[in-house]
Amino acid sequence: MAREGIAVVQTKPSNRPRANRKAGFSAQDFLDSTGMARKVTEFKKKEVIFSQGDLAANVLYIQKGGVRLSVVNETGKEAVVAILGPGDFFGEGCLAGQPLRIGSATAITPTTALVIEKKEMVRVLHAEHAFSDRFISYMLSRNIRIEEDLVDQLFNSSEKRLARTLLLLARYGKDDKPQRVLPKVPQEMLAEMVGTTRSRVNFFMNKFRKLGFIKYNGGLQINTSLLSVVLHD
């Protein structure tokens, strides 16, 4: 089944997260200026960056584009774990002794990423305290997000989960400028992320459109009013 990618706009230097500006440190600036061994790799839309079961030997940092993380169970059923964009790290499991990739990473739009070897990443984390602090902060934020996703799956309806997923894709609540308009997102992918069927996603998307929470106008426009679905008891 063909899947369309979700375009993630590269954040301009003037729109970098406020947390970075307050701390006087930018992970991108550091990675650009340091002499650490890494290479810039470009991936085409739908190109597999690494597959489940591959050797976990490096960490990747997204400069531009978007990446879908997914896992497949024993019966072949695939689940989307996360959609990542510029400024996100992935593949960091190797730093904790993970020998093999436990999931797959696929470019959902033309993507440019820095590929950093495990040994080099460990060296820099020990030697560069500012970068180490930024990376730890990022990983803690990711862990919190995973916990929130678990709570969402356990206690919220599929309608609330879909609304939250759309807001997260639009980077609502991020310190950098939110992306209010996304190219049309495949409903099959949304269903995998939410943990429901495509027909249910189609039903709720039509409902959100009629209520003015989303709009199709050369792309998918996410209005902040969609937050009312998440907050409604």
C-alpha positions in Angstrom: 0.0 0.0 0.0 1.5 3.3 -1.0 2.0 5.8 1.7 2.4 9.5 1.3 4.9 11.3 3.5 4.3 14.1 6.0 6.4 17.1 5.1 8.1 18.6 8.0 9.5 22.1 7.4 13.0 22.7 8.5 13.2 25.2 11.4 15.1 28.4 10.5 17.8 29.6 12.8 15.7 32.5 14.0 12.9 30.1 14.9 14.9 27.6 16.9 13.5 26.4 20.2 13.5 29.1 22.9 14.9 26.6 25.4 18.1 26.5 23.3 18.3 30.3 23.0 17.9 30.7 26.7 20.6 28.2 27.5 22.8 29.8 24.9 23.3 26.5 23.2 22.1 25.0 19.9 22.6 21.3 19.2 22.7 22.1 15.4 25.3 24.8 15.9 27.4 22.5 18.0 27.1 19.6 15.5 28.0 22.0 12.6 31.0 23.5 14.4 32.6 20.6 16.2 35.2 18.3 14.7 33.3 15.2 15.7 33.3 12.4 13.2 30.0 12.3 11.4 28.6 12.3 7.9 25.7 14.0 6.3 23.4 11.6 4.5 20.4 12.3 2.3 17.5 9.9 2.1 14.7 9.9 -0.5 11.1 9.8 0.3 10.0 6.3 1.5 13.7 5.2 1.7 14.5 2.9 4.6 17.1 4.4 6.9 17.5 1.3 8.9 15.4 -1.9 9.4 14.3 -3.8 12.5 17.0 -6.3 13.4 19.9 -4.3 11.8 23.0 -3.7 13.8 22.7 -0.7 16.0 25.9 1.2 15.4 25.1 4.9 15.2 22.9 7.8 16.3 21.2 10.0 13.8 20.2 13.7 14.0 17.6 15.1 11.6 18.6 18.4 9.9 15.6 18.6 7.6 12.7 16.3 6.5 10.8 13.7 8.5 11.2 10.2 9.7 8.7 7.5 10.7 9.7 5.0 13.4 7.7 1.7 13.3 7.8 -1.8 14.6 6.5 -5.1 13.2 5.3 -8.0 15.4 5.6 -11.7 14.8 2.5 -11.8 12.7 3.6 -9.0 10.4 1.4 -6.3 11.9 3.1 -2.9 11.7 2.6 -0.1 14.3 3.9 3.5 13.9 5.8 4.5 17.1 6.7 8.1 16.3 7.0 10.7 13.6 10.2 12.8 14.0 11.3 16.1 12.4 14.2 18.5 12.3 16.1 18.7 15.6 15.2 15.2 16.7 17.7 12.4 17.4 16.9 8.7 16.7 18.7 5.4 16.9 20.0 6.3 20.4 19.3 2.9 21.7 22.8 1.8 20.7 24.2 4.1 23.5 22.5 1.9 26.1 23.9 -1.3 24.8 21.2 -2.2 22.3 22.9 -4.5 19.8 20.2 -4.5 17.2 17.5 -2.1 16.0 14.2 -2.9 17.7 12.3 -1.0 15.0 12.6 0.5 11.5 13.1 4.1 10.4 11.8 5.4 7.1 12.1 8.8 5.5 8.6 10.1 4.9 9.8 13.1 2.9 13.3 13.9 1.4 15.4 13.9 4.5 18.9 15.0 5.5 20.4 13.6 8.6 23.8 13.5 10.4 25.0 10.0 11.1 27.2 9.8 14.2 29.1 6.6 15.0 28.3 5.2 18.5 31.9 5.6 19.8 32.1 9.2 18.6 28.8 10.0 20.2 29.9 8.5 23.5 33.1 10.5 23.4 31.4 13.8 22.7 28.8 13.2 25.5 31.7 12.7 28.0 33.8 15.7 26.7 31.2 18.3 25.8 29.0 19.1 28.9 26.7 21.6 27.2 25.9 19.1 24.4 25.5 16.3 27.0 23.0 18.4 29.0 21.0 19.1 25.8 21.0 15.5 24.7 19.9 14.3 28.2 17.1 16.9 28.3 16.0 15.8 24.9 15.9 12.1 25.9 14.0 12.9 29.1 11.4 14.8 27.0 11.1 11.8 24.7 10.6 9.5 27.6 7.8 11.8 29.0 6.2 11.7 25.5 6.2 7.9 25.5 4.6 7.8 28.9 1.9 10.3 27.8 1.3 8.1 24.7 0.8 5.1 26.9 -1.7 6.9 29.1 -3.4 8.1 26.0 -3.8 4.6 24.7 -5.0 3.2 28.1 -7.5 5.8 29.1 -8.6 8.0 26.1 -11.1 7.3 23.3 -9.9 6.9 19.8 -11.4 10.4 19.0 -9.2 12.0 21.6 -6.1 10.0 20.6 -6.6 11.2 17.0 -7.0 14.8 18.0 -3.8 14.6 20.1 -1.9 12.9 17.3 -2.9 15.7 14.9 -1.8 18.4 17.3 1.5 16.7 17.9 2.1 16.4 14.2 1.5 20.1 13.9 4.1 20.5 16.7 1.5 22.2 19.0 3.0 23.3 22.3 6.6 23.3 20.9 8.7 26.4 21.7 9.6 26.8 18.1 7.0 28.0 15.6 4.2 25.4 15.2 3.5 24.0 11.8 -0.2 24.7 11.3 -0.5 23.2 7.8 0.6 19.7 6.8 0.4 18.0 3.4 -2.5 15.6 3.5 -1.7 12.8 6.0 -2.6 9.2 4.9 -5.4 8.0 7.0 -3.8 4.5 7.2 -0.8 6.0 8.9 -3.0 7.9 11.3 -4.9 4.7 12.1 -1.6 2.9 12.9 -0.5 5.8 15.2 -3.8 6.1 17.0 -4.4 2.3 17.3 -7.8 2.2 15.5 -9.2 1.4 12.1 -9.1 3.6 9.0 -12.9 3.8 8.9 -12.9 5.3 12.4 -10.2 7.8 11.5 -12.2 8.8 8.4 -15.3 9.3 10.6 -13.6 11.5 13.1 -11.7 13.5 10.4 -15.0 14.3 8.7 -16.4 15.3 12.1 -13.4 17.5 12.9 -13.7 19.2 9.5 -17.4 19.9 9.9 -16.7 21.5 13.3 -14.0 23.6 11.9 -11.1 22.0 13.8 -9.3 21.0 10.6 -9.5 22.2 7.0 -8.3 20.8 3.7 -6.9 23.6 1.6 -3.8 22.5 -0.4 -2.9 20.5 2.7 -4.2 19.6 6.1 -4.7 22.7 8.3 -4.8 22.1 12.0 -6.6 24.7 14.1 -5.7 25.1 17.8 -9.4 24.7 18.6 -8.9 21.0 18.1 -7.4 21.1 21.6 -10.9 21.3 22.9 -11.5 17.6 21.9 -8.5 16.5 24.0 -9.5 18.6 27.0 -13.2 17.6 26.9 -14.3 15.0 29.4 
